[in-house]
Amino acid sequence: MSINYDERIPNNVGLSADRRLQRALENWQPKFLKWWNQMGPCGFQTADVYLRTATSVDAKGWATFDYLKMPDYRWGIFLAQAVADRKIGFGEHRGEPVWQEVPGEHRGVLRRLIVTQGDTEPASVEQQRHLGRTCPSLYDLRNLFQVNVEEGRHLWAMVYLLQAYFGRDGREEAEALLERRSGSADNPRILGAFNERTPDWLSFFMFTHFTDRDGKFQLASLAESGFDPLSRTCRFMLTEEAHHLFVGETGIGRIIARSCQLMREHGTDRIGDYGGIDLAILQKYLNFHFSVSLDLFGSELSTNAANYFSTGLKGRFKESDRNDDHRLIESTYPVLRPRAGAIIESEEPALTALNESLRDAYIADCARALVRWNKGIEDSGIDFRLTLPHRGFRRAIGEFKGVYVTPEGVPVSETEWRAREEQWLPTQAEREFIGSLMTPVVEPGKFATWIAPPPRGINHQPIEMDYVKHLPTG
């Protein structure tokens, strides 16, 4: 399905045929641009960036690359191709035709799901808005901006659904998405992880690897929805989300490669004096971002998640690949729960344990990346292994809230946990050290001391390409 870029708002939903919706979105558009210029990448709005823009939503080369200024990026509304005769694949309505309009009885719940997902998109742009000033290379700067403009387009995707299907309530929610601010004391973003600071590029790579990976699993679950416009919207968003995960995983991999190189050259694992990041500090950042991201899946046992599934609003990750009745009325699922100073496995109703099922899939996906990173460390001859902390470590939501668990999964007292906290999480001194490394490198083909070059450039271009031109001075 091609995208019409001739209209004021690029789209493949026939927007010009719905004058009411077109007017509503054209009224929201300047407010979005005002937000982008105020809260988007700070200081780079006039730079020319080598960006990818979607041209179709099919599987055959759906993007074009060119230089443009970010405020001129053609944000719009792109839905994946409709599946003929698609049926709801789970819950009480399994086998029924998918909904093209919002079922009245599910209106409030469905709107909240869309708003919560939509709120994460501008939040991450706000969290990352100052990173351009400390970029480790033009290659990485361009990747940051590609992530940012795509998060902006994902906001457009959710706003389209709100304005097209939820009337005045949807228009008010669309306005509110531009009013909340990441980290604000008075009007913060909805989910805690999106109010955390992203002060440096190590945090950015961890965010795009771990927190954006939560986005992958949430979008994949919503892509199963019986509300077909939401499903089609999320299916296309997933194609763009894959790039964000690529940026995170390869970014961390390149930091690891550079650290191992410096360790070999200087015969020490303390490489800060040589402009590198100790693998032990990398592990601490990993512990922090992984645990924050685990909370995004919600409580282990949730009646809300059960209701989303039973009513056909939100499925499981890769629902069609599941070998069960897709209703889960009699099924159980193992859930880890802290009890009397120990952690036990408890069989719980699968319907209420859906959040934990999704979290398990997420953890397995994260573990696959660690296998690749550790292979690089091993191949370098370095005796060190990165590990994922236990799911109960540093949790603020669910069964492990208020329970003190070590990264190895051992319950301990609060006193012991506090005494050992600096062994597991970045200290203020370590955060300041990482901050001290964040010196911008903007000469084409050059990279900061703490990160290795990528194996190849973007879109078959050389690594030395001038990916961002007309940079601000001063």
Secondary structure, DSSP 8 states (H G I E B T S, - for coil): -B-B-SSSS-BSS-GGG-HHHHHHHHHHHHHHHHHHHHHSSTT-TTSEEEEEEE-BSSSS--EEEEEEEGGG----B------TT-B--SGGGTTSB-BSS--GGGHHHHHHHHHHHHHHHHHHHHHTTTGGGG-S-HHHHHHHHHHHHHHHHHHHHHHHHHHHHSHHHHHHHHHHHTT--TT-SSS--SSGGGGS---SHHHHHHIIIIIHHHHHHHHHHHTT-SBHHHHHHHHHHHHHHHHHHHHHHHHHHHHHHHHHHHHHHHT-S--GGGT---HHHHHHHHHHHHHHHHHTT--SS-HHHHHHHHTTSS--TTGGG--S-SS-SS-EEEEEEEETTEEEEEEEETTTTHHHHHHHHHHHHHHHHHHHHHHHHHHTT---------TTTT--SSTTTT--B-TTS-B--HHHHHHHHHHHS--HHHHHHHHHH-----STT---TTS---SS-GGG--TTS--EES----
